Amino acid sequence: MSYELNKKLKSIEPYEPETGDYPIRLDANESCFDISEKLGDVISEAVKNVEFNRYPDPTAGAVTEAFAAFYGLDPRHCTAGNGSDELISLILSSFLDKGDTVVTLSPDFSMYAFYGFINELKIKNMPKEDDLKVDVGKVAEFCNNNDVKAIIFSNPCNPTSLGVRRQDIIRLVKNVFCLVIIDEAYMDFWGESVLDMAGELDNLIVLKTCSKNMGLAALRLGFAVAGDTISTALKAAKSPYNVNAITQAAAAAVLRHKPMIMEYTAEIVHSRKMLQSAVIDLSERFFTIEKVYDSVTNFIFIKTPKAKEIYEKLIQRGVSVRYMGSYLRVTAGTERENHIFLKEFREVLSLL
């Protein structure tokens, strides 16, 4: 007899990011700057001191303190994870029981619903408004009328590039009876964070990543920020050695260089603004671009009925962006990368 997978595993497909080797990679929302170019010696020195025969610090103490200092937080309220993905899965599996209802918004990061499904939760997907914005009043009403145990969404949103204002997030958290999980992976490019409220509102968890503005995607490091009760529970529920020692050492060293990180962040925002402005100019010449959304992230979001055709032609020209149905998501790159993308994009549009 052959082994047979259960129903939930039979029904899922692996997450497939773009893996091709392209000269211009603007598909993954990564930082366009390699921070090791300026901090390579600092990182090397930190990693050199790692004791490879020892398990990592289970509390991730040094890197958690560095992260907390970076954002002005209490380290007790910060829990380190192997990327935000581990923390999303941990929260949904630990704070909810099988069959509980979790609300996701659409469009949004697909892995929220995936981890909910894997953990046998009931997923209620709430479509956003026609303009892709979030009506927090409707969301609160939906949660309170449907016995919802948790809601999770990104702010600013991946992939729409749009954000919900701080006062609206706080209003939502205060007016629902469920756990609210806000993924602020892209908030460093905006300025409407509720990170400082996570220790005060007992039903709020804020997720942060070091992959975007800090340029540490290779290290896979994220944090969950919450009040005492939730943070204590998270630390008890997580795996003992969930963040490896190399990640802890390298990230702690980088986090102590806040001015440099903030400089890179400002440059990325400038890059995105220039890219967005240039694509808006193209939309006035090429009607196939229906809309360029008003981004507050490190990427832009473009609506076009020719998205698949444009994506494929760009790939042929060595430029990778993210194809998403009727939309294209384009990460802000270096000045050179943006220039090449815009040149190829303009030529592709002229051929349609």
Number of C-alpha atoms within 10 A of each C-alpha: 3 4 5 8 9 8 8 11 11 9 8 11 7 5 9 6 9 14 9 10 10 14 13 19 25 24 20 16 25 22 23 22 19 14 17 14 8 11 16 14 11 15 20 14 14 19 19 13 10 15 11 11 6 8 12 20 16 16 15 22 17 16 24 25 19 21 25 19 15 13 11 12 19 17 17 18 21 30 23 29 26 18 22 22 18 19 22 21 17 19 22 26 18 14 15 19 14 13 13 18 21 27 24 23 21 19 17 22 18 15 13 22 21 16 20 25 19 14 20 18 20 18 20 17 14 16 15 16 10 7 9 16 16 20 13 17 12 12 19 20 13 16 22 14 9 12 13 21 21 23 25 22 21 26 28 28 27 24 23 30 23 22 23 17 14 15 12 15 18 16 13 19 22 16 15 21 16 19 19 24 23 25 23 23 23 26 24 22 22 15 13 18 21 19 23 15 16 22 24 12 15 17 20 25 28 25 27 27 27 21 21 24 29 23 21 22 17 11 18 19 26 26 24 26 30 29 20 16 12 21 19 15 13 22 17 10 14 18 13 14 15 18 23 18 20 19 22 23 22 23 25 21 20 24 21 16 14 15 10 16 17 15 11 20 21 15 18 26 21 16 21 25 20 15 23 22 14 14 21 17 11 17 17 11 13 15 11 16 20 16 15 19 17 16 21 23 31 28 28 26 24 24 19 19 13 17 20 17 15 21 21 16 18 19 17 11 16 17 22 26 22 22 19 15 12 13 23 24 23 26 28 29 26 17 16 10 18 21 14 17 25 16 11 18 19 15 13 17 19 10 8 10
